[in-house]
Amino acid sequence: MSPSNEAERMEMSRVLYESAVGSLMFVMICTRPNIAQAVGAASRYMANPSREHWNTIKRILRYIKGTSDAVLCYGGSKFTVRGHIDLDFAGDLEKRKSTTGYVFIIAGGAVSWVSKLQTVIALSTTKAEYMATTQACKEAIWMKKLMEELGHKQEKILLYCDSQSALHIARNPVFHSRTKHIDVQYHFVREVVEDGSVDFQKVHTKENQADALTIPINTDKYIWCRSSYGLTETFACQYPNNLYHCNYDLLIYHFSGYAAPDSSNHGEVQECLLTSTWDSWNQGRAVNLLDPVLTRVSSRSDEAIRYVHIGLLCVQENVEDRPIKDSVIMMLSSNSFILRKYNKSFVPQNSKTSTHQHNLTRFPLRKFLLGQTSKMTPNYVV
């Protein structure tokens, strides 16, 4: 994997490979657990990178640029810590060391993650998995104490692992010929299991959220892992009910010709906008949502309706039905996508807006907007 000739070596000496890897590591450590495996693999060749390694770095950079609007989203009522552990046995082709990967989730978002080579060469997958669980247990104990200092006491932290043999060793401290060579330090796992600080649970490999931290995976599994870390595009985020971060209503405001409301009535107006927009779309009256200035020119009207259409796709009730960013980009230049009728949209619920939902949807959207924004200055889109 090193440069194949002197010309390539001279070419790579002028490339800022170390600087690029350092920048990617900063992004990965702060907010992007989904690139940890790729960045970790690329960082192993900083001493003597080849052109192939540099192309890999540029591909990761392009991915970061193309997903620059991805954010870690936290929320929900389950404010508990849980961890997922995985391993790539002997994945390093040069030193034959294994890669440990683990991620800890709080409130639906990743807060701690690791993807790194183990310090010693494991002779079996059992030992490698057991070593990985030891590192994850250390992090779990630290997080447990941190949460206690913040006033949130959790009796035990759940760690999910897909290795039955590693879990068996952790729960049964008996001598075995296959484990007698394992260093004493790794039996720390047994102690934390016995005192109840950590509890291990078996999880199927297909449901292991740490897979993306250890090995290259297919697109579907990668998207699932990324979503499980709480990473999602800002326009299609699965926000919990107690968060107000759904800005699709602002798009409707611009098309309808009025400024957005202040924070005092934003929740009520937001719910009415989304519900009324779906009603108008299903009844074939989407043009009624638009500002009259837009409807004077058919091309602008069609384009505005297209944006409303894409916006509706991004706020569908079922998260699995919402398009990813790449799909949205293709939709903007294509007429081929179809939105099913009578879909429900995602609407942040609270007691105030839910009480008035039925009454609000009885009135036309523009009439409601006129009543809510009578003191606002029109903001026409031209």
Steps between C-alpha positions, in 0.01 A plus 500: 500500500805728512608707196594263218781710353719802566286732287190420705700543821614847391146591399359398837771693687338820371152400614366626833392152602564536873319834511197355322487199732530729803210712377285193443586366845387828655165476321466133591575554869260793533186412305544223241524147643395360162843570346705361790583171330605660171710770665660247733601279208642795304699627799708181512691605189604854590869409504506378141168554317439399141285659232223253584499618861480863389205420275329341801555816705355716222198273477435539875536877464246501216263299716537750786435788263195330353355430846599828664144552625501176702464556874491297819146521632418431866161482667230279639408378844751211528798673657699184561842386385540191286796370302564282197823307441641342185828364370683445174724200563851532352380772266842665480665319210854599598512440877190277519362693794127524561290816506285590800188704446244621750243777524298633793155649446314747724159646413511357149841643405861382517711661774811282497647279229827324421649319203862398561746215464558282802844520657574127481435228246209279599526129428125450469182694444397417857806670647467796265133548591581464869769767471252727323243456777767594756565833330127565471451419869760759598313763300167385646625539858630848423170603341304356792698712746470807279123466484486463878693824540244666275220377724380206291555169674477187287515166678680318218604565144392260228768389256390316185744254342459246220762255633344225709839357600626833636183543705535146635853571626390826660212336686675175597838556669627144462831372370501388139784388276392744228517800735797424726733717290279812529668773702366564849413862417227388263320312777396841631179424309408226746529737794268768358247233401505349849450832679210591269652811342470354151261249350574325170230409251532287188399676181482362147776616266241661271383717791843597631529877470880488535546319168581823316792563739695186413442383143386637163128425465239527226299816443180386669678391818712816498193725481338303781809531722531870425138554596544299821777742603250786477665632182255635244451787259345805663203508260393139560586439861293268716462753775332388822173650610657742744729665242392772255743491214279419200547795263285379212231745614736789425510387137121520484510846652732623227282355226182638657650849513516571871772508760530226758326547835676581824585230751185556706269337244751302293392155620131564423570650159748225411248224563232676295742557212607139471148361537345751259776445245433127495126562466552740210739262327270199532205703369696627199502860623873546559497819292287662770800485730705731281532874499308664211827646373626148430182383328517777235783315327429132438866398513548658842178346623608153388840543662348615829259206504798272439669637812182449701485145367858425603439663836206269562718200422749617762243523782313174449394332823694182424870585518588214266295668225693827519765549230867542574688806380626343177146401406373852561768642272387266223137593560574866440591421140246227427124461464503127565427488873146443624352583839228269627182668616365503852843471660545644845773749570722521802370772732658580837221441750425670829186542704424848372520435128338157518190647665441745218604282204147411385374858512806644325478271200142610424619836364688567175873539547527850356207621712674361807828664399328834451359477850829398657718746308271804468766718661786361295654638186442294184811323380428423136716256311592632156 
